[in-house]
Amino acid sequence: MKSKRAMLIAGASLLLVPSAVLAHHTLKAQFDMKQTIALTGAVTKMDWSNPHVRLYLDVRDESKRVTWELYMGSPNQQMMNGWKIDTYRRGDRVRVDAYPAKDGSSVGFAKTVTAVYGRMFSAPPGPPNQGGRCSTLHVSWNGSIEPASASYQ
């Protein structure tokens, strides 16, 4: 009786594995990992929910304003790399180096986020083939960041 029950539980568990594998995606599937864009603008929102932290950035150029949605690692990964929930707040001016979405939308995967005051944070998991790890917190002073602009294609 116990062996039948164990077999039933094992069989049911195996049915759930494919859905878990398919639910997770690779960065390469959604983002162009061969191209990096630089976005400078004001933080409008930080969303600290699983599976990825998302930073929303208002980027302006001469003719329009675009709100970018920038994915990062999980909340736990961000915190292990020095991030705090209030690291960047609404209105903070930042520069984000990111991988753009393959579909051309205003979505990207952030590599680094640098504040006007010069503090830079990595946004794990970083590019593929780095084992899902990224460098630790980098602190540097760069004076200021250029005016709000976007360079994307």
N, C-alpha and C positions, 0 to 999 in steps of 0.2 A: 504494500500500500504506500509506504514511504517512498519507494523508488519510482512509482508511477507519478506521485505528486512532484517529486524532484524533476522528473523528465518533463512534466507539463510546465513547470516554472522555467526550466532551461529553454524549452521550445518557445515559450512566449517571449522570453528575453531576447532570443535570437531574431524574432520578428521585429523588435524595436530597433535593432542595430542599424539596418539600412536607412531608416528615417532620420536617425541622429547623424549619420554620415552625410546624407544628402542635405540636411539642414544647414550645415556649415559650408562656407564657401572660401575659396582662396582669393587672395588679393589680386592675383593675375587675371582672374575671371572678370572682375568688375573695373579694375583700374589699369591704366597704361603705365607699367612699371619702368618703361624705357624713357619716359618724359617726366620732367619735374617742372611745376609751375610755381611762381612766387606771387602770393596774394598779400596785399597790405590793406588793412581796414580796421573797423571797429567791431569788437565782440558784441553780438546781440543776445547770445544765449549759450549756455553750456548745459548739455544734457548728460547726466551721470547715470545712465541706466545700461544694463546688460543688453546685448553682448558687447557693444562698443560705446565709448564716450563719444559724443558728437559736439563739435564747436560750430556755431553759426556765425558767419562773418559778413558784415556789410562792406562790400567793395565798390568804390565809385570811380568812374572815369569821366571824361568830358561830357559824355552824352547820357549815361545811365547809371543806375545803382543796381547791383546784383547781390543777392544774399546767397552765399556759398554754405553748403553743408559739408563739414569736414569730419570724416570718421577718424577715430584713433583706436588704441587698444582698449581692452576691457578696463573697467574702473580699478580693479586690483592691479593690473599692469601699470596703469598711470600712476597710482599711488606708490608702487614700488620704485618708480623712476622719479620720485620727488614731487609729483603733482599733489595739490590739495584741492578740495572742492572750490575754494575761493582763489585759486592761483590767478585766474583771469576772471574779471567781472564785466558786466554789461558796460559798454563804452570804452573799455581798455583798447588802445591801439596796438595791434600786433602785426607781425609779418609771419606768414605761414608758407613753408615750402612743402608742396604736396604732389602726389601723383594724381593726375586728372582722371575722371571717369571716362571709360571708353566710348560711352554713348554721347559725349559732348555736353552733358548736363552740367549744372553748377554744383557738382559733387566731387569730392576728392578724398584721398587718404593722406592725412598730415604726416610728414616726416619730422619736422621741427616747428616749434612755435616760439617766436622771439618777441618779447615785449619792447616797447619804446625805451624802457630803462635798461635794456640789454640782457635780461635774464632769458636764457634759452632752455627749453624743455624738449626732450625727445618724445615722440609719440609712437610707442611700440605697437605692433610687433616689428615694425621696420620692414625693409625689403625682404623678399623671399631669399632663401639660402643663408639666412643668418640664424637659423634655429629658433625663430620666434623671439629672439632677444634683441634688445637695443642697448645703446650706450647709457650710462648713468647721467645724472643731471649735470649739465654744463652751465657754468656761470661766466659771463664775459660782459664787458662794457663796450658798447659800440656807439655811444653818443646818442644818436637818434635814428629813426627810420624815415626813409623818404616819404613824401606825401602819398596819400591814398592812391593806389593805382593797381591795375591788374595786368598781368601778362599771361594770356592764355590763348590757345589756338583752337 
